[in-house]
Amino acid sequence: MKRFISPVLLLIVWELIARGGFVNPFLVPAPSTVLLALLNMLWSMELLVNLYVSLKRIVAGFAIAVVLSVAIGMLMARIRAVELLLDPLVELIRPVSPLAILPLAILWFGIGEASKIFLVALACSFPIILNTYAGVRAIDVNYIRAARSLGASNGEILRRIVLPGCLPQTFTGIRIAWGIALIVIIAAEMIGGQSGIGYMILDAQQTFRVERVFAGIIAIGVLGVLTDLGFRYIRGHVLPWHREVRD
């Protein structure tokens, strides 16, 4: 329950400020007004439909990124020639904003689903690649040498040493990438979409329904919290040997 104290306090202060006339209620509606708009959007299924559309795009791009990026990160960490070939490309493209690539994605794939999935996959790739690379490089080389001396094949070393050894950091990259996916899909839907939660927020802004803008933002935040808790739950079951250290 302690983790909910700060959000509750924020809502109370926000309500008092809005009701006290310290801000323009049209531009900053009270949380109670936003909650009513959120409930109406849930009742009409508008919010759920748009969330479903956005999640389909996110999951598709995210899945592509996870599969390809884990493989690339492991290859870069294990094979020097692959690292020399791909590392400059990763470092060249990584700082470029996904929104700068969106016009090209629309030209290549059109304004439909493919351009958004491509953008999500591209944006999610880099944290997974870098964390997987760091996880593999952090594995004690003596474990690999010992396995080889006992007759382990490359496939067994990969499956029993390399993959379990890098998974904790890979999971960290996956959690970071999921947050990036949420950011990127909202921006992509605002610029080049006709459906989804980003388009819904933009439409509310253009029609001056500010309470619906806040409702959409809150829905994204709640989705982010719930999915991150899901990733933590999965990590606890997939990596039972790994525990985070707290002071």
Backbone as CSV, one residue per row, in Angstrom:
resi,resn,N_x,N_y,N_z,CA_x,CA_y,CA_z,C_x,C_y,C_z
1,MET,0.812,-1.213,0.000,0.000,0.000,0.000,0.852,1.272,0.000
2,LYS,2.075,1.169,0.523,2.909,2.373,0.626,3.194,2.986,-0.736
3,ARG,3.251,2.150,-1.787,3.589,2.665,-3.103,2.480,3.551,-3.674
4,PHE,1.268,3.499,-3.073,0.152,4.299,-3.575,-0.013,5.619,-2.816
5,ILE,0.834,5.864,-1.812,0.681,7.082,-1.007,0.915,8.327,-1.845
6,SER,2.013,8.349,-2.602,2.333,9.559,-3.374,1.302,9.852,-4.465
7,PRO,0.794,8.849,-5.232,-0.260,9.171,-6.197,-1.526,9.710,-5.549
8,VAL,-1.912,9.143,-4.386,-3.117,9.621,-3.696,-2.916,11.056,-3.223
9,LEU,-1.754,11.352,-2.656,-1.472,12.725,-2.220,-1.501,13.695,-3.397
10,LEU,-0.945,13.275,-4.525,-0.955,14.125,-5.715,-2.385,14.433,-6.149
11,LEU,-3.259,13.426,-6.139,-4.654,13.631,-6.543,-5.372,14.568,-5.579
12,ILE,-5.096,14.425,-4.270,-5.741,15.299,-3.279,-5.318,16.747,-3.479
13,VAL,-4.008,16.966,-3.642,-3.498,18.333,-3.856,-4.041,18.902,-5.153
14,TRP,-4.055,18.090,-6.195,-4.590,18.509,-7.496,-6.058,18.914,-7.378
15,GLU,-6.848,18.119,-6.661,-8.271,18.424,-6.487,-8.455,19.739,-5.737
16,LEU,-7.685,19.935,-4.676,-7.797,21.158,-3.879,-7.413,22.388,-4.695
17,ILE,-6.340,22.257,-5.485,-5.902,23.393,-6.302,-6.945,23.723,-7.361
18,ALA,-7.487,22.691,-8.013,-8.483,22.911,-9.068,-9.779,23.488,-8.501
19,ARG,-10.225,22.937,-7.362,-11.464,23.421,-6.747,-11.296,24.783,-6.097
20,GLY,-10.069,25.102,-5.701,-9.824,26.384,-5.034,-9.694,27.558,-5.990
21,GLY,-9.744,27.316,-7.287,-9.668,28.393,-8.259,-8.273,28.899,-8.529
22,PHE,-7.260,28.110,-8.168,-5.886,28.553,-8.389,-5.444,28.339,-9.836
23,VAL,-6.157,27.506,-10.573,-5.844,27.249,-11.978,-7.132,27.349,-12.792
24,ASN,-6.970,27.513,-14.083,-8.122,27.550,-14.978,-8.726,26.141,-15.064
25,PRO,-9.960,25.936,-14.593,-10.536,24.582,-14.600,-10.743,24.022,-16.002
26,PHE,-10.762,24.888,-17.012,-10.885,24.406,-18.381,-9.591,23.747,-18.846
27,LEU,-8.455,24.346,-18.452,-7.155,23.811,-18.863,-6.660,22.715,-17.930
28,VAL,-6.983,22.837,-16.636,-6.566,21.841,-15.649,-7.803,21.413,-14.855
29,PRO,-8.594,20.505,-15.391,-9.803,20.059,-14.684,-9.459,19.267,-13.429
30,ALA,-10.371,19.254,-12.481,-10.167,18.524,-11.235,-10.131,17.018,-11.500
31,PRO,-9.419,16.264,-10.658,-9.370,14.809,-10.829,-10.752,14.157,-10.845
32,SER,-11.696,14.701,-10.075,-13.047,14.135,-10.084,-13.695,14.277,-11.459
33,THR,-13.441,15.395,-12.133,-13.959,15.600,-13.486,-13.294,14.642,-14.470
34,VAL,-11.980,14.470,-14.319,-11.241,13.544,-15.177,-11.717,12.119,-14.954
35,LEU,-11.953,11.757,-13.689,-12.430,10.412,-13.376,-13.791,10.148,-14.014
36,LEU,-14.669,11.145,-13.983,-15.986,10.990,-14.610,-15.835,10.771,-16.117
37,ALA,-14.949,11.542,-16.756,-14.702,11.366,-18.190,-14.122,9.979,-18.466
38,LEU,-13.222,9.521,-17.592,-12.607,8.206,-17.760,-13.658,7.100,-17.657
39,LEU,-14.556,7.225,-16.690,-15.620,6.228,-16.535,-16.555,6.218,-17.741
40,ASN,-16.871,7.399,-18.261,-17.725,7.478,-19.452,-17.059,6.824,-20.658
41,MET,-15.743,7.035,-20.793,-15.013,6.440,-21.911,-14.915,4.927,-21.765
42,LEU,-14.825,4.458,-20.523,-14.828,3.011,-20.296,-16.204,2.422,-20.577
43,TRP,-17.254,3.124,-20.143,-18.617,2.629,-20.330,-18.979,2.533,-21.807
44,SER,-18.513,3.512,-22.585,-18.805,3.511,-24.020,-17.866,2.590,-24.804
45,MET,-16.877,2.006,-24.122,-15.887,1.103,-24.733,-14.881,1.839,-25.613
46,GLU,-14.989,3.150,-25.714,-14.075,3.902,-26.574,-12.633,3.743,-26.108
47,LEU,-12.415,3.878,-24.809,-11.062,3.778,-24.273,-10.501,2.374,-24.454
48,LEU,-11.300,1.359,-24.170,-10.834,-0.017,-24.276,-10.509,-0.388,-25.719
49,VAL,-11.336,0.076,-26.654,-11.090,-0.223,-28.066,-9.776,0.400,-28.525
50,ASN,-9.547,1.649,-28.155,-8.318,2.330,-28.567,-7.089,1.750,-27.875
51,LEU,-7.240,1.355,-26.613,-6.133,0.698,-25.928,-5.790,-0.634,-26.597
52,TYR,-6.805,-1.359,-27.002,-6.589,-2.638,-27.676,-5.835,-2.442,-28.990
53,VAL,-6.213,-1.421,-29.748,-5.540,-1.136,-31.012,-4.071,-0.800,-30.768
54,SER,-3.815,0.059,-29.775,-2.429,0.443,-29.480,-1.627,-0.750,-28.982
55,LEU,-2.236,-1.571,-28.118,-1.518,-2.721,-27.575,-1.156,-3.733,-28.654
56,LYS,-2.036,-3.912,-29.634,-1.705,-4.816,-30.745,-0.440,-4.354,-31.457
57,ARG,-0.358,-3.071,-31.721,0.819,-2.526,-32.398,2.067,-2.660,-31.526
58,ILE,1.916,-2.362,-30.233,3.058,-2.440,-29.326,3.580,-3.865,-29.217
59,VAL,2.671,-4.809,-28.982,3.080,-6.202,-28.781,3.765,-6.761,-30.025
60,ALA,3.242,-6.423,-31.200,3.851,-6.914,-32.441,5.269,-6.385,-32.600
61,GLY,5.446,-5.072,-32.474,6.776,-4.490,-32.605,7.710,-4.925,-31.494
62,PHE,7.181,-5.019,-30.284,7.979,-5.408,-29.126,8.480,-6.841,-29.265
63,ALA,7.618,-7.738,-29.711,8.018,-9.142,-29.879,9.130,-9.274,-30.914
64,ILE,8.989,-8.556,-32.013,10.044,-8.576,-33.047,11.361,-8.079,-32.457
65,ALA,11.288,-6.983,-31.687,12.500,-6.407,-31.103,13.163,-7.370,-30.133
66,VAL,12.375,-8.030,-29.285,12.957,-8.940,-28.294,13.693,-10.084,-28.980
67,VAL,13.062,-10.727,-29.945,13.673,-11.880,-30.610,14.966,-11.487,-31.326
68,LEU,14.894,-10.435,-32.119,16.070,-10.033,-32.901,17.158,-9.428,-32.016
69,SER,16.770,-8.614,-31.041,17.759,-7.880,-30.249,18.528,-8.788,-29.307
70,VAL,17.856,-9.770,-28.713,18.567,-10.714,-27.848,19.603,-11.483,-28.668
71,ALA,19.213,-11.913,-29.854,20.156,-12.639,-30.717,21.324,-11.744,-31.120
72,ILE,21.028,-10.509,-31.514,22.096,-9.588,-31.924,23.028,-9.283,-30.765
73,GLY,22.472,-9.005,-29.594,23.300,-8.696,-28.426,24.217,-9.839,-28.045
74,MET,23.702,-11.058,-28.101,24.527,-12.220,-27.762,25.624,-12.451,-28.799
75,LEU,25.267,-12.284,-30.075,26.271,-12.460,-31.128,27.366,-11.406,-31.027
76,MET,26.985,-10.171,-30.753,27.977,-9.106,-30.618,28.912,-9.373,-29.454
77,ALA,28.375,-9.921,-28.364,29.199,-10.172,-27.182,30.112,-11.381,-27.350
78,ARG,29.695,-12.338,-28.174,30.437,-13.593,-28.289,31.369,-13.649,-29.499
79,ILE,31.039,-12.884,-30.550,31.815,-12.967,-31.790,32.374,-11.579,-32.102
80,ARG,33.673,-11.457,-32.087,34.332,-10.159,-32.272,34.001,-9.539,-33.626
81,ALA,33.960,-10.347,-34.680,33.685,-9.816,-36.018,32.282,-9.217,-36.097
82,VAL,31.314,-9.844,-35.443,29.941,-9.322,-35.437,29.897,-8.001,-34.673
83,GLU,30.634,-7.934,-33.567,30.678,-6.679,-32.795,31.271,-5.545,-33.625
84,LEU,32.370,-5.817,-34.301,33.003,-4.790,-35.126,32.087,-4.339,-36.260
85,LEU,31.275,-5.260,-36.758,30.379,-4.937,-37.868,29.158,-4.153,-37.406
86,LEU,28.537,-4.551,-36.293,27.243,-3.997,-35.900,27.321,-2.852,-34.888
87,ASP,28.374,-2.844,-34.055,28.445,-1.817,-33.014,28.418,-0.394,-33.582
88,PRO,29.156,-0.081,-34.656,29.058,1.284,-35.209,27.648,1.626,-35.690
89,LEU,26.946,0.640,-36.267,25.584,0.901,-36.735,24.640,1.156,-35.570
90,VAL,24.782,0.366,-34.518,23.940,0.557,-33.328,24.166,1.939,-32.728
91,GLU,25.431,2.325,-32.582,25.739,3.621,-31.978,25.371,4.789,-32.894
92,LEU,25.315,4.543,-34.205,24.934,5.593,-35.147,23.430,5.844,-35.122
93,ILE,22.648,4.766,-35.062,21.191,4.892,-35.150,20.555,5.142,-33.786
94,ARG,21.174,4.647,-32.718,20.579,4.709,-31.382,20.204,6.119,-30.931
95,PRO,21.030,7.161,-31.177,20.644,8.489,-30.689,19.550,9.173,-31.513
96,VAL,19.215,8.619,-32.674,18.238,9.259,-33.547,16.839,9.042,-32.989
97,SER,16.092,10.126,-32.853,14.728,10.025,-32.336,13.858,9.186,-33.276
98,PRO,13.040,8.284,-32.724,12.129,7.519,-33.581,11.186,8.410,-34.387
99,LEU,10.841,9.576,-33.848,9.948,10.484,-34.574,10.615,11.055,-35.815
100,ALA,11.952,11.142,-35.793,12.652,11.602,-36.985,12.603,10.546,-38.084
101,ILE,12.453,9.277,-37.681,12.399,8.178,-38.643,10.970,7.920,-39.114
102,LEU,9.980,8.444,-38.369,8.573,8.192,-38.714,8.213,8.582,-40.147
103,PRO,8.639,9.761,-40.659,8.315,10.068,-42.063,8.827,9.022,-43.048
104,LEU,10.050,8.512,-42.795,10.573,7.453,-43.661,9.749,6.174,-43.518
105,ALA,9.370,5.847,-42.279,8.577,4.634,-42.057,7.245,4.714,-42.793
106,ILE,6.637,5.897,-42.820,5.365,6.069,-43.534,5.579,5.939,-45.041
107,LEU,6.704,6.488,-45.530,7.005,6.354,-46.961,7.248,4.893,-47.347
108,TRP,7.947,4.170,-46.485,8.286,2.781,-46.791,7.094,1.837,-46.632
109,PHE,6.358,2.013,-45.539,5.325,1.028,-45.171,3.898,1.562,-45.239
110,GLY,3.743,2.854,-45.539,2.405,3.426,-45.575,1.962,3.901,-44.202
111,ILE,0.752,4.425,-44.134,0.246,5.016,-42.900,-0.455,3.985,-42.022
112,GLY,-0.479,2.723,-42.444,-1.180,1.672,-41.703,-0.382,1.119,-40.544
113,GLU,-0.605,-0.168,-40.259,-0.023,-0.796,-39.077,1.486,-1.007,-39.207
114,ALA,1.953,-1.333,-40.401,3.344,-1.740,-40.571,4.328,-0.649,-40.147
115,SER,4.033,0.610,-40.482,4.957,1.694,-40.130,5.058,1.855,-38.615
116,LYS,3.961,1.698,-37.899,3.974,1.851,-36.441,4.682,0.675,-35.785
117,ILE,4.439,-0.528,-36.280,5.112,-1.711,-35.743,6.616,-1.614,-35.977
118,PHE,7.006,-1.169,-37.169,8.424,-0.985,-37.475,9.061,0.011,-36.515
119,LEU,8.383,1.123,-36.257,8.938,2.157,-35.390,9.093,1.652,-33.962
120,VAL,8.097,0.930,-33.468,8.188,0.362,-32.121,9.336,-0.635,-32.039
121,ALA,9.436,-1.516,-33.033,10.502,-2.517,-33.035,11.881,-1.858,-33.043
122,LEU,12.036,-0.831,-33.850,13.327,-0.146,-33.929,13.670,0.537,-32.614
123,ALA,12.708,1.252,-32.029,12.974,1.985,-30.795,13.259,1.049,-29.628
124,CYS,12.611,-0.117,-29.611,12.792,-1.067,-28.506,14.089,-1.859,-28.609
125,SER,14.680,-1.897,-29.776,15.822,-2.785,-30.008,17.047,-2.401,-29.190
126,PHE,17.334,-1.117,-29.098,18.635,-0.699,-28.570,18.820,-1.006,-27.087
127,PRO,17.866,-0.717,-26.200,18.103,-1.097,-24.794,18.247,-2.601,-24.597
128,ILE,17.547,-3.400,-25.411,17.660,-4.857,-25.273,19.015,-5.332,-25.780
129,ILE,19.447,-4.789,-26.915,20.769,-5.167,-27.452,21.867,-4.824,-26.453
130,LEU,21.861,-3.600,-25.941,22.947,-3.147,-25.068,22.953,-3.899,-23.745
131,ASN,21.781,-4.152,-23.180,21.728,-4.878,-21.908,22.089,-6.352,-22.084
132,THR,21.652,-6.944,-23.192,22.037,-8.334,-23.453,23.546,-8.435,-23.656
133,TYR,24.097,-7.519,-24.427,25.546,-7.478,-24.654,26.292,-7.368,-23.325
134,ALA,25.848,-6.428,-22.470,26.518,-6.236,-21.182,26.373,-7.471,-20.301
135,GLY,25.205,-8.123,-20.356,24.996,-9.317,-19.549,25.891,-10.463,-19.965
136,VAL,26.062,-10.655,-21.257,26.929,-11.737,-21.743,28.391,-11.444,-21.403
137,ARG,28.797,-10.195,-21.595,30.192,-9.836,-21.320,30.534,-9.938,-19.827
138,ALA,29.515,-9.824,-18.980,29.760,-9.875,-17.535,29.905,-11.305,-17.016
139,ILE,29.606,-12.302,-17.841,29.718,-13.696,-17.405,31.185,-14.056,-17.196
140,ASP,31.484,-14.693,-16.092,32.851,-15.112,-15.784,33.313,-16.116,-16.843
141,VAL,34.388,-15.782,-17.538,34.886,-16.638,-18.606,35.324,-18.005,-18.087
142,ASN,35.618,-18.102,-16.805,36.041,-19.392,-16.238,34.916,-20.419,-16.285
143,TYR,33.665,-19.940,-16.193,32.544,-20.869,-16.317,32.536,-21.522,-17.702
144,ILE,32.784,-20.712,-18.715,32.784,-21.230,-20.091,33.965,-22.172,-20.305
145,ARG,35.116,-21.795,-19.763,36.294,-22.658,-19.907,36.068,-23.992,-19.204
146,ALA,35.472,-23.947,-18.028,35.203,-25.182,-17.287,34.229,-26.068,-18.054
147,ALA,33.214,-25.443,-18.655,32.240,-26.221,-19.431,32.903,-26.873,-20.639
148,ARG,33.780,-26.132,-21.297,34.472,-26.700,-22.463,35.371,-27.866,-22.040
149,SER,36.035,-27.705,-20.900,36.926,-28.773,-20.443,36.161,-30.039,-20.089
150,LEU,34.860,-29.880,-19.775,34.023,-31.031,-19.458,33.315,-31.588,-20.691
151,GLY,33.642,-31.007,-21.856,33.115,-31.532,-23.111,31.812,-30.917,-23.565
152,ALA,31.421,-29.766,-23.015,30.168,-29.130,-23.421,30.298,-28.561,-24.831
153,SER,29.256,-28.714,-25.612,29.241,-28.151,-26.962,28.898,-26.674,-26.900
154,ASN,29.057,-25.977,-28.041,28.708,-24.558,-28.089,27.231,-24.332,-27.772
155,GLY,26.381,-25.228,-28.262,24.958,-25.101,-27.986,24.649,-25.257,-26.511
156,GLU,25.314,-26.195,-25.843,25.098,-26.391,-24.406,25.617,-25.209,-23.600
157,ILE,26.748,-24.660,-24.010,27.286,-23.477,-23.325,26.319,-22.308,-23.467
158,LEU,25.788,-22.153,-24.670,24.832,-21.072,-24.906,23.582,-21.251,-24.044
159,ARG,23.075,-22.475,-24.000,21.803,-22.740,-23.324,21.957,-22.749,-21.803
160,ARG,23.074,-23.258,-21.294,23.197,-23.487,-19.859,24.028,-22.431,-19.133
161,ILE,24.821,-21.658,-19.855,25.684,-20.669,-19.199,25.393,-19.257,-19.705
162,VAL,25.493,-19.076,-21.012,25.380,-17.727,-21.567,23.974,-17.159,-21.380
163,LEU,22.965,-17.918,-21.790,21.594,-17.410,-21.706,21.159,-17.160,-20.265
164,PRO,21.329,-18.124,-19.333,20.956,-17.817,-17.942,21.775,-16.676,-17.346
165,GLY,23.052,-16.571,-17.757,23.909,-15.533,-17.197,23.525,-14.123,-17.617
166,CYS,23.001,-13.979,-18.838,22.672,-12.640,-19.325,21.209,-12.252,-19.096
167,LEU,20.365,-13.224,-18.717,18.934,-12.955,-18.602,18.574,-11.827,-17.625
168,PRO,19.222,-11.720,-16.446,18.850,-10.612,-15.559,18.987,-9.244,-16.207
169,GLN,20.102,-9.012,-16.891,20.281,-7.716,-17.546,19.411,-7.596,-18.794
170,THR,19.180,-8.719,-19.472,18.278,-8.688,-20.624,16.874,-8.290,-20.192
171,PHE,16.419,-8.800,-19.061,15.098,-8.436,-18.549,15.026,-6.953,-18.215
172,THR,16.118,-6.404,-17.706,16.154,-4.964,-17.457,15.980,-4.193,-18.761
173,GLY,16.681,-4.629,-19.807,16.520,-3.998,-21.114,15.113,-4.137,-21.650
174,ILE,14.476,-5.282,-21.402,13.105,-5.499,-21.871,12.141,-4.563,-21.162
175,ARG,12.323,-4.379,-19.858,11.452,-3.448,-19.122,11.614,-2.018,-19.627
176,ILE,12.854,-1.620,-19.871,13.097,-0.268,-20.411,12.462,-0.142,-21.794
177,ALA,12.622,-1.173,-22.605,12.097,-1.140,-23.970,10.579,-1.040,-23.981
178,TRP,9.904,-1.709,-23.043,8.442,-1.628,-22.997,7.981,-0.192,-22.728
179,GLY,8.655,0.494,-21.807,8.317,1.897,-21.562,8.532,2.755,-22.798
180,ILE,9.624,2.493,-23.520,9.881,3.224,-24.762,8.796,2.930,-25.788
181,ALA,8.335,1.680,-25.840,7.282,1.308,-26.790,6.010,2.101,-26.540
182,LEU,5.646,2.282,-25.273,4.460,3.074,-24.942,4.608,4.519,-25.407
183,ILE,5.779,5.077,-25.206,6.030,6.464,-25.620,5.952,6.600,-27.141
184,VAL,6.621,5.681,-27.828,6.726,5.773,-29.280,5.376,5.579,-29.951
185,ILE,4.578,4.621,-29.481,3.305,4.355,-30.157,2.346,5.529,-30.002
186,ILE,2.365,6.188,-28.842,1.495,7.353,-28.645,1.877,8.454,-29.625
187,ALA,3.173,8.725,-29.735,3.631,9.767,-30.653,3.318,9.402,-32.101
188,ALA,3.539,8.136,-32.468,3.276,7.705,-33.847,1.798,7.812,-34.187
189,GLU,0.935,7.464,-33.243,-0.514,7.550,-33.496,-0.984,8.989,-33.566
190,MET,-0.327,9.879,-32.847,-0.694,11.296,-32.918,-0.327,11.899,-34.274
191,ILE,0.800,11.454,-34.815,1.285,12.045,-36.064,0.694,11.355,-37.287
192,GLY,0.650,10.027,-37.253,0.245,9.310,-38.462,-0.766,8.216,-38.205
193,GLY,-1.714,8.454,-37.308,-2.684,7.420,-36.990,-4.109,7.908,-37.093
194,GLN,-5.014,6.976,-37.224,-6.443,7.271,-37.226,-7.184,6.441,-36.184
195,SER,-6.427,5.811,-35.301,-6.990,5.035,-34.209,-5.901,4.857,-33.168
196,GLY,-6.290,4.335,-32.024,-5.321,4.126,-30.957,-5.426,5.202,-29.890
197,ILE,-4.767,4.962,-28.766,-4.866,5.870,-27.632,-4.233,7.233,-27.937
198,GLY,-3.145,7.243,-28.725,-2.523,8.510,-29.090,-3.440,9.357,-29.944
199,TYR,-4.082,8.740,-30.923,-5.034,9.462,-31.774,-6.209,9.957,-30.948
200,MET,-6.684,9.160,-29.991,-7.803,9.554,-29.140,-7.457,10.798,-28.322
201,ILE,-6.241,10.845,-27.772,-5.808,12.015,-26.995,-5.713,13.243,-27.884
202,LEU,-5.129,13.086,-29.077,-5.001,14.215,-29.996,-6.374,14.731,-30.416
203,ASP,-7.296,13.823,-30.688,-8.651,14.229,-31.070,-9.320,15.001,-29.944
204,ALA,-9.122,14.561,-28.690,-9.693,15.279,-27.547,-9.095,16.669,-27.414
205,GLN,-7.796,16.793,-27.664,-7.147,18.119,-27.595,-7.672,19.051,-28.670
206,GLN,-7.868,18.533,-29.869,-8.335,19.369,-30.977,-9.784,19.802,-30.816
207,THR,-10.550,19.043,-30.036,-11.954,19.415,-29.785,-12.134,20.031,-28.393
208,PHE,-11.017,20.413,-27.763,-11.020,21.143,-26.489,-11.703,20.371,-25.361
209,ARG,-11.587,19.039,-25.382,-12.103,18.219,-24.280,-10.900,17.800,-23.423
210,VAL,-10.454,18.763,-22.600,-9.201,18.583,-21.875,-9.313,17.453,-20.855
211,GLU,-10.487,17.259,-20.269,-10.635,16.180,-19.289,-10.399,14.815,-19.930
212,ARG,-10.722,14.683,-21.222,-10.465,13.433,-21.925,-8.975,13.264,-22.226
213,VAL,-8.272,14.378,-22.433,-6.821,14.308,-22.605,-6.173,13.759,-21.342
214,PHE,-6.585,14.318,-20.188,-6.051,13.831,-18.924,-6.437,12.377,-18.681
215,ALA,-7.655,12.013,-19.047,-8.105,10.627,-18.875,-7.240,9.670,-19.693
216,GLY,-6.922,10.053,-20.918,-6.050,9.227,-21.753,-4.655,9.110,-21.178
217,ILE,-4.131,10.223,-20.654,-2.791,10.197,-20.051,-2.766,9.278,-18.833
218,ILE,-3.801,9.371,-18.003,-3.878,8.509,-16.816,-3.983,7.052,-17.224
219,ALA,-4.760,6.765,-18.267,-4.898,5.385,-18.739,-3.553,4.828,-19.177
220,ILE,-2.742,5.649,-19.857,-1.408,5.201,-20.277,-0.533,4.923,-19.062
221,GLY,-0.582,5.825,-18.070,0.210,5.626,-16.866,-0.166,4.357,-16.127
222,VAL,-1.472,4.108,-15.984,-1.931,2.892,-15.304,-1.501,1.648,-16.089
223,LEU,-1.627,1.714,-17.405,-1.192,0.589,-18.235,0.293,0.316,-18.044
224,GLY,1.094,1.379,-18.003,2.526,1.215,-17.805,2.850,0.568,-16.469
225,VAL,2.168,1.003,-15.407,2.420,0.430,-14.073,2.031,-1.043,-14.038
226,LEU,0.859,-1.370,-14.563,0.375,-2.756,-14.516,1.269,-3.690,-15.330
227,THR,1.675,-3.244,-16.515,2.524,-4.104,-17.343,3.913,-4.267,-16.732
228,ASP,4.429,-3.215,-16.087,5.737,-3.349,-15.441,5.662,-4.313,-14.266
229,LEU,4.565,-4.275,-13.513,4.377,-5.255,-12.446,4.319,-6.668,-13.022
230,GLY,3.703,-6.793,-14.200,3.670,-8.088,-14.865,5.052,-8.578,-15.236
231,PHE,5.892,-7.664,-15.746,7.265,-8.047,-16.087,8.040,-8.471,-14.838
232,ARG,7.821,-7.763,-13.724,8.505,-8.139,-12.483,8.059,-9.519,-12.010
233,TYR,6.781,-9.795,-12.152,6.254,-11.109,-11.757,6.875,-12.211,-12.620
234,ILE,6.930,-11.972,-13.917,7.529,-12.954,-14.829,9.004,-13.158,-14.501
235,ARG,9.697,-12.058,-14.248,11.129,-12.172,-13.919,11.335,-13.000,-12.659
236,GLY,10.468,-12.820,-11.659,10.595,-13.581,-10.424,10.437,-15.070,-10.623
237,HIS,9.633,-15.466,-11.632,9.420,-16.887,-11.896,10.445,-17.448,-12.885
238,VAL,10.862,-16.634,-13.853,11.836,-17.100,-14.839,13.246,-17.091,-14.258
239,LEU,13.518,-16.147,-13.366,14.856,-16.006,-12.782,14.780,-16.134,-11.267
240,PRO,14.419,-17.301,-10.752,14.269,-17.435,-9.298,15.583,-17.256,-8.534
241,TRP,16.718,-17.441,-9.248,18.016,-17.303,-8.567,18.471,-15.853,-8.458
242,HIS,17.794,-14.950,-9.183,18.252,-13.559,-9.218,17.429,-12.727,-8.254
243,ARG,18.084,-12.013,-7.376,17.416,-11.122,-6.439,18.088,-9.760,-6.480
244,GLU,17.268,-8.694,-6.563,17.823,-7.346,-6.532,18.235,-6.996,-5.097
245,VAL,19.368,-6.300,-4.969,19.882,-5.931,-3.661,19.322,-4.571,-3.257
246,ARG,18.806,-4.483,-2.045,18.308,-3.208,-1.508,19.106,-2.858,-0.248
247,ASP,19.315,-1.555,-0.059,20.031,-1.116,1.150,19.127,-1.273,2.371
